[in-house]
Each structure stands twice: as structure tokens, then as C-alpha cells.
Amino acid sequence: MANQLISKQPTPFEFVIYEGDADNMRTVVVTPNETNPWIDPSSLKLRHRIGRGLFGDIWLATHHRSAQDYDEYHEVAIKMLNLMKEDGVKAFLDRFANILPKCRAMKGVCWLHGISVIDGKISIVMKFYEGSVGDKMARSKGGKLLLPDVLRYGINLAQAILEFHSHENLVLNLKPSNFLLDENDQAILGDFGVPYLLLGLPLSNSDMSLTLGSPNYMAPEQWEPEVRGPVSWESDTWGYGCSILEMLTGDQPWCGRSVQQIYRSVVINQEKPQIPGGLPPEIENVLSGCFEFDFRNRPLMTDILQAFKSSQDAIMNDETAFTMRGKTNSGRPNQHCYSEWFLSKDSLQEGDTVRSRKAPISSKLENMLVPEGKVVGLEGSDGQDGYVLVKVHGIHDPLRMRKSTLERVTHGFTAGDWVRLREEQNQHSPVGILHSIHRDGTVAVGFIGLETLWKGQHSELQMVKPYHVGQFVRLKANVFSPRFEWEQKRGTWATGKIIHIYPNGCLAVNFPGRFPFGKNHERFLADPAEVEVVSFSSCQGVLKKYHHLEDIHWAVRPLLVALGLFTAMKVGLLVGKKIAKPKMTSEKYQGSITATDDQLTDGNAGKSQHSFPLLWPK
Ligand SMILES: Nc1ncnc2c1ncn2[C@@H]1O[C@H](COP(=O)(O)OP(=O)(O)OP(=O)(O)O)[C@@H](O)[C@H]1O
């Protein structure tokens, strides 16, 4: 019999879970919040199902409330979540109890009446809204909205998401059907971050654990946050960008592709959705930023809000200015430079220690114009176009430097550094990438094994040697069961080449020493804590150096074999010639040789040379 949750009196927000009979009783107690979110299931009457999503069904229902002086019936929408494993139920209820008062305080988020349990399923009772942006699109010509409407809804939603983020929550399920419309035609966030509340919880539905969000709108890091993640604020930027594109064009991103195909396009091939031409330049710019593969290169909601507001002003002044054209691809993944959004996330202040910014895929610190300096003055705009005056040790006058060419160093660390946790622990990889360091020393780090950024103090970290794309790596000899599958060669771990580095330090590796056939096309992954760098100079002995050459390209061995065969043939021919020469002095050819010798004696050397091939035995 399915799990059942029963409310216990007198504290209504406490549950007892039991497996059918009293012997199997397990208690899950959820401490009630100061607001009382519990709704008695007997006061709810389900009417009909409005929709079915990955996480559960939405029902239209009636909520009966009565007291001595009133008796009311309200229409409500109920989200009945799919069954969760028992361990997950308590964690989910705790998280929900924490988020509920915050959501109620937010203007742009769907009003949550409370929580109940119907047929053993956690049921979230919400205000019923008459429709969604998705419904409005379905009713409109071409399934799309006009640019002024898109901008207006876009502003509503960016404001709501910003507010939601300010409470340290992510939505992770942004899509037009989740944008509800209120009585004033304002867009409201209809999803209060269900995928985020479910992060890391044991789920009974394998589809749910497979995709935490709606596949067509999911950011690359959202597919496997603990492997290719983590998820962060900018994960919502991707979903927002997809939703805006759909509102503008009427086409759902990756429409017609299966979940597996979308995964391959977004995560493996690093493809981006197409953006229509003819949009206001700020919108086009910000939208193309939404689809940067590395979320650190994407804009934040504040950047988006600013772009949408200024475009709305531009449209108000000239309504005919923008006509949408065909779609353009928003480009290949950007691995070689920092986006303007990346650079705008940290602004320099007077007194900051800085150094020249290194290229994203390089770790080289040599030849830096400013190996270390102090900001002594700020000039021009707040943005990255501005300049700063930097005092460098040994140089008399401060240097005038563009802000974007410098990075802030705080307590010896800078965003992008490779770090290791001083204290070993098993939950996640100890080696990761620093995402931010505040001036007070608090840090955020991406580690494999964690779905979100790790937050802590700089004193808990130590710097480690960085990895970069193009390096050859091999699993350390003491690693017997690596976190990810790895190739073997000659009975030991094979050497692979780093082709991509994820924001949590996870290394995507291929094996150029293996013939590119079948499985080798797939990228392998590696935990940076488990690998060591292999280089030609670090290989001891000729054999090891040769093996390393073999690892660099699969063609080395066949080429060497071909070269060997060619050399052997050449040597064979030469030896053959040498052996053949004395044969020619045998009796059979004696006459000819004698004749030639005679000619030589006559002083006709040229003829002697021409006569030799004729004498070669057949
Ligand atoms: N509070 C609400 N009032 C009215 N309609 C709602 C409400 N919440 C959701 N809906 C509508 O119900 C339908 C289903 O929503 P639901 O969020 O369950 O499904 P989904 O968005 O397809 O999937 P997911 O489970 O991934 O969120 C959508 O069309 C949505 O607009």
C-alpha cells in the first residue's frame, strides 16, 4: 500500500508517514512556521485536472473555509507532486516551510495558500489564475506575442526572478506555461522553484531525477549539476532567454527533439538556440549572452532587466523601429575570451589589490604588465570601459589601465583560481574552481559532487596548480576506482587530453591516442583531484617518451609502423643490390661485364653507367 501521510492534532503541520500497517510506522515531523501553511485535505475538493507536468499534476479545486461568522468557497489550483521517497518528504516539507513566507512576501510570485496531502501526495495549494503567457501565446496569431508585450512581461518576470534570487532560491523551471497572468495582465512566476526544492532529494520517479526542469528550457549545467554544474543564478538566465525567444517567435526551443537529442545538442555539442534578427540591439545582445555555455559568461537578471527597460523606452519613442527577421545562430561556444557580462560581475574599488587578467584558457602568469598593484584612483564610467590608476611596486607613477584588463586579488585569491579544501572530505571532490571572493574573505567554489556553489571562508582553501585545455592528463597511480569511467592502455591508465573544463573543475577529456571510433568520440570526464599532468619532458626514458607520443595522436603508431616497413624495404633493396652485385660477376654475365670493362678501358665511362641496369638479373 502506498505511503500515507496523516495530519496529527493539535499541531497541524506535523506528519506521520506509515507503510500501510501500524507496525511499519515512521514519523516525519515538520515544525510549523510562524505562518500556518497546513490545509486540511477534507476542506479541498478536486474538480478537474488542468495540466500534467514532470513534477506532478495541476488541479482546479475548491477550498472550503468556515468559521462562526463566515462560510466561504474559493477556487484554487493544486499542484500534486509525484510521489517522493520517504527520506525526501521531510526534507521537501522543511524546504517548503522555509520558502513559503518568503514567496508570500513577493509581489511577482504566485500566491501560495498552503500545503496539504491528498491521496498520499504532497499537494501545494495556490491561488488560481485565469491563464498563463503560454495560453495567451496559444490564442494569438502565429503562436507568438508582439514585441511590446514580450518586453512588458519580460520586465515583470525579471523583477520577480530577481526578488526570488534575493532569497537565495533558484526557479530552474522558467517557461511560458509557468508565467501566470493576473487580473491586471501582469506576468507572475507560477513556479516557486520546485526543481530547486527537489535538488539532491531521493526521487522515486526516474524521469524526475533525470531532468530537473523542463528539458527544452534547461541550461547545460542543469542536466547533471553535480557533474557538469553547479547550478547558479545564471542557470535561470538560460531558461528566461529560452522563454523570451519562444514568446517572440512562437517556436519552442529545440522543438521536435527528444530529451536525449536536446541533451546532446545543449550539453555535449554546446549548441545555442537561434535568435531572431531585427530585435532592439540591447535585447539581441542580452539574449545572446543568455546562451553562453559557461554560466559565468551569462548576464545576471539585473543586466537583463536594464536591457529590457531601455528597449521598452526606445520602442515607446518609435513603435515602428523594429521588425523581426529570420533567425540567426547566436554563435559558437566562447572559450577564448571573457564576455562583457563576466567582466561586469566584479567592479574594482580604490584600495583593491589587482593584477593583469590572464586569458580564460591559459594559466600563464608570466609577462604580466601588472603582476601586482594597488588601485589608487578610478576614472570614467562604472562599467568595464572605465579606467583605473594602479600603483605598481618599482614604478614611480601610477599606470592608467583599462578595468577589464585587471582582476582583483583578495587574500591572495582571484575568481577563476584552482583551489583545494584544506580539510579532506568524502562528499565531493576537494579540488574545484573559485567563483567569487568577497572583500570580507567569503568565497564561493564549484566542486564536482555538489549541485550548487560551496560557500565558505578563504582560510579553508589553498591554491593548487591550474589545469588548462590542451594539457595531457592521466589518472594518478593510486586511484583504483575513479569517480568517472576512464580508458586503460598497456594495463595502466591511458593518457587523455583536456578539451573542456566545466565551472566546477570537472575535466572533459578525450583520448587522441585511440583511433577515433565508436566510444572514443564521447568525452570522458575526470575529477581534477584524481589526475596528474603528463608532458613529454616529464616522461622518464625513451620508451616512456615514445609512449607519450603515441598518446598524443592515434596516427603515431601506424605512421611509425609504415616508416619502419619503408625503411626495412629500402634496407632490403640495398642489401639485395649488394648481394646481386657479386652475382653479376658469375659466368652467365661474364661476357657483358668483360665488354663493359673493355669499354671502360677505352675510356667510355658514361656507357658503363647505362649498361648496369640492363645487367640486373630478372
Ligand atoms: N496557480 C495556477 N493557476 C492557474 N493555472 C495554473 C496554475 N499553476 C499552473 N497552472 C497551469 O497548469 C498547467 C500545468 O502546470 P504545471 O506547472 O503543473 O505543468 P508544467 O508547467 O507543464 O510542468 P512542470 O511540472 O514542469 O511545472 C499550465 O498550463 C499552467 O499554466
PDBQT file of the ligand as one rigid body, heavy atoms in Angstrom, charges set to zero:
ROOT
HETATM    1  N1  LIG A 701      -1.895  28.680  -9.989  1.00  0.00    +0.000 N 
HETATM    2  C1  LIG A 701      -2.324  28.363 -11.199  1.00  0.00    +0.000 A 
HETATM    3  N2  LIG A 701      -3.463  28.850 -11.670  1.00  0.00    +0.000 NA
HETATM    4  C2  LIG A 701      -3.911  28.517 -12.884  1.00  0.00    +0.000 A 
HETATM    5  N3  LIG A 701      -3.260  27.721 -13.737  1.00  0.00    +0.000 NA
HETATM    6  C3  LIG A 701      -2.090  27.212 -13.324  1.00  0.00    +0.000 A 
HETATM    7  C4  LIG A 701      -1.557  27.491 -12.044  1.00  0.00    +0.000 A 
HETATM    8  N4  LIG A 701      -0.384  26.857 -11.912  1.00  0.00    +0.000 NA
HETATM    9  C5  LIG A 701      -0.181  26.202 -13.071  1.00  0.00    +0.000 A 
HETATM   10  N5  LIG A 701      -1.202  26.405 -13.923  1.00  0.00    +0.000 N 
HETATM   11  C6  LIG A 701      -1.333  25.869 -15.265  1.00  0.00    +0.000 C 
HETATM   12  O1  LIG A 701      -1.399  24.465 -15.195  1.00  0.00    +0.000 OA
HETATM   13  C7  LIG A 701      -0.746  23.885 -16.309  1.00  0.00    +0.000 C 
HETATM   14  C8  LIG A 701       0.210  22.835 -15.808  1.00  0.00    +0.000 C 
HETATM   15  O2  LIG A 701       1.154  23.435 -14.948  1.00  0.00    +0.000 OA
HETATM   16  P1  LIG A 701       2.361  22.649 -14.311  1.00  0.00    +0.000 P 
HETATM   17  O3  LIG A 701       3.277  23.667 -13.748  1.00  0.00    +0.000 OA
HETATM   18  O4  LIG A 701       1.972  21.525 -13.481  1.00  0.00    +0.000 OA
HETATM   19  O5  LIG A 701       2.878  21.906 -15.529  1.00  0.00    +0.000 OA
HETATM   20  P2  LIG A 701       4.076  22.165 -16.399  1.00  0.00    +0.000 P 
HETATM   21  O6  LIG A 701       4.464  23.584 -16.251  1.00  0.00    +0.000 OA
HETATM   22  O7  LIG A 701       3.763  21.680 -17.760  1.00  0.00    +0.000 OA
HETATM   23  O8  LIG A 701       5.113  21.168 -15.758  1.00  0.00    +0.000 OA
HETATM   24  P3  LIG A 701       6.101  21.276 -14.528  1.00  0.00    +0.000 P 
HETATM   25  O9  LIG A 701       5.678  20.161 -13.618  1.00  0.00    +0.000 OA
HETATM   26  O10 LIG A 701       7.369  21.019 -15.187  1.00  0.00    +0.000 OA
HETATM   27  O11 LIG A 701       5.991  22.625 -13.911  1.00  0.00    +0.000 OA
HETATM   28  C9  LIG A 701      -0.056  25.009 -17.048  1.00  0.00    +0.000 C 
HETATM   29  O12 LIG A 701      -0.746  25.319 -18.215  1.00  0.00    +0.000 OA
HETATM   30  C10 LIG A 701      -0.119  26.166 -16.104  1.00  0.00    +0.000 C 
HETATM   31  O13 LIG A 701      -0.251  27.377 -16.791  1.00  0.00    +0.000 OA
ENDROOT
TORSDOF 0
